[in-house]
Amino acid sequence: APESAAKIVQQMADSGKLDTAVKILAQMKDRQAARVLAELPDVTLAAQLLDKLRLFKRTAPGTAATP
C-alpha cells in the first residue's frame, strides 16, 4: 500500500539511506512510485526523491531515457 511504503521511505530518508530509497522507487511502476511520493508528509523530501529518481532513471544502465 502507498501509505505503508511512504512510511518506509520516510524512515530510510531519516536514517540517511536516501539513495537506497530512490533505487526502490525506481523498481516500481511510475504510477505506484507517484502514489508513494504523494503519501509522504514532507513535500520537500518528496521533491528531493523525485529529482533523484529522475536522475537515476536517466543514468542507470539498461533504462531508457524518457522526457
N, C-alpha and C positions, 0 to 999 in steps of 0.2 A: 504494500500500500504506500502511496506517496507520502503520507503523514509519517509513517514509521521510517521510511528511507530518509526523509528530511531530518529527522532526529539523529539518525546515524551520521549523516553527512555533517550536521552541525557539530556533533561530538568529535568527529575526525578533524574538522577545521579548528576546533578549540584546542585539540591536542597537537596541532602542528602538522597534521597529515593531509594538508590541502591537495597535494599532488596525487595522493592515493585516491582521494575523493573524486578528483577530476577523472582519473582513469576508470573508476567505477561508473561514473556518469557517462563516460564515452562508450561504455559497453551497452548502455541502454538505448532503446529506440528514442529518437528525438522527442516525441510526444511524452514518453514516460519520463525522460530527464527533465523536460519542461514542467511537468506536474510536480516533480520533487522540488525543483528550484522555487516554484510558486508557493510551496508549503513552508519554505524557510522563513522564520520570523525576522531575520536580519537581511534587509534588502541589499545592503552593501555587500554582504557576503555572497548573496545570490548573484549579484552583478559581477563580482570578482570571479566566482566559479564559472560563470558563463563566458567571460573573456578568456579564462584559462582553457576552458573546454573548446572554444573555437580555435584557439591557437594549437591545442593538442591535436585536434582533428585535421588541421591544415598540415601539420608537420609529422604526424605519426605515419610510419611506413605501412603501406597496404591500405591506406584510406584515401578516398577520392576527395579532392577539394571541391566544396560546393559554395557558391556565392551566397 
